[in-house]
Amino acid sequence: QLPHTITLCLAVSQGVACLGAVLWSLLDCRHGWRLYLQFIVFGFGVFASRVTTATLAVTLLLLQTKGICTVLKYRRLLLGISMGVPATLVIALTLNVALETPAHGQKADPNFQYGTTQAVVALVVICLSLLTTMSSMILGQRYQTKTYTAVGTESGQNQQDSSDETDALLSDDPIQESSVEIEDLILPRTAPRNCGGTGRYRCDSEHRQYCSGLIRRYEVPPAEDALSPTSVINTDPDAEDQQLFRHNLLLLLLCISMFVGAALCIWTLVMDQFSGIYLELVFFDGFLNLGQSIFTFALFGVNAKGIIIKVCYYTRKFLYGREQIMLPPWEDLDQTTRAVSTMFIKHHLTVCMDQVLHDITMNMRVWRGVVTGTELVTWLVERGLVLSRQDGEAFGRHLLRGRVIRHVDDHLDFYDDRYLYTFHPTPELVNQ
């Protein structure tokens, strides 16, 4: 599945380059067939990693702008460029140096063991790959910005329509209702609508809007789902399947590696005497060039999300001394929790937020719009919603499971203590 196929080719290329570096270090690669074997392996790995980086960037750009079908259409071409261009360059360099380069004496830098010819070819490949990669990333980012702007405009229009539906539902003016089956209400979402009111039940626009609002309220729970432990890393739902964020981060790191490689090639071609800065640049290029596989492994070979979740889990357990709460889905909540949450949202939420929320400084940090568990239980008792503080704590746990309140760190259940809680600041929660 693209772009993971290109990423796999990139990982293989990086591994081949590392194998070439091992051969150069262990074998006597100063002359003969060992020299050519080591150069072919190392040169192919280095050039292939550069070209495949540019190919991956183009693949991501096509995936974002044209779709998966276009990428699949040009899949063989992209793979052919990734493997064919480096192979051609390595063969040409091998034939050229076999005819022109004298026998080597001491071991040289494997990046420039064939001198000026290899340095020029490497500089051209790096510059073209770097330019292609950066251009593709910039165009992809601009496309995402335009897409998010368009989605935000559409979302604002949908929120306005939802607000109009809410006003219609909460108004005192009666609305003429007719017997309409649920299948006929859902069907117009996929089938072409007849705006003239000539359908089976001849619903006018106001009545159709009213019925659509009822269906939405039936499908959506009264409050937003609280953050779960698996939502530590939030990504865009459309980009989750292709892991675009990880690929873009990998491309950014590889761009840094290519920039350092280009600087080293230019220095090798221009400067006659090499100083200590040059040696440092050689070391830095060696690490970024041969260490590309470290970036790939860290982004795709390690479950970074699981590690972060574990670190956050043990850190919070150390700070709070309690296990982390796992909230069940809304549809799995018991009837009492649903009823308490719905009742509180409808009759007491606005007043409670106005009276109890305030800023608190704790652990050298200012928390905006929060309330302690003790203060919320006190408010529930004074309001007459519960008879005792024990009942208030149980009431608060119903609200937390109903996604009405949450712990500021999304870690604890509700306790009648100095732990900080806040409300879900969503329009759906307030309108309910």
Secondary structure, DSSP 8 states (H G I E B T S, - for coil): -TTHHHHHHHHHHHHHHHHHHHHHHHS-TTSHHHHHHHHHHHHHHHHHHHHHHHHHHHHHHHHHHT-HHHHHHTHHHHHHHHHHHHHHHHHHHHHHHHHH-----S---TTSTTTHHHHHHHHHHHHHHHHHHHHHHHHHHHHHHHHHHHHHHHHHHHHHHHHHHHHHHHSSS--------HHHHHHHHHS---TTS-SSS---HHHHHHHHHHHHHHHS-SS-----GGGSS---HHHHTTTHHHHHHHHHHHHHHHHHHHHHHHHHHH-SS--HHHHHHHHHHHHHHHTHHHHHIIIIIS-HHHHHHHHHHHHHHHHH-S-------GGGS-HHHHHHHHHHHHHTHHHHHHHH-EEEEETTEEEEEEEEHHHHHHHHHHHTS-SSHHHHHHHHHHHHHTTSEEETTS-----SSS-EEEE---HHHHH-
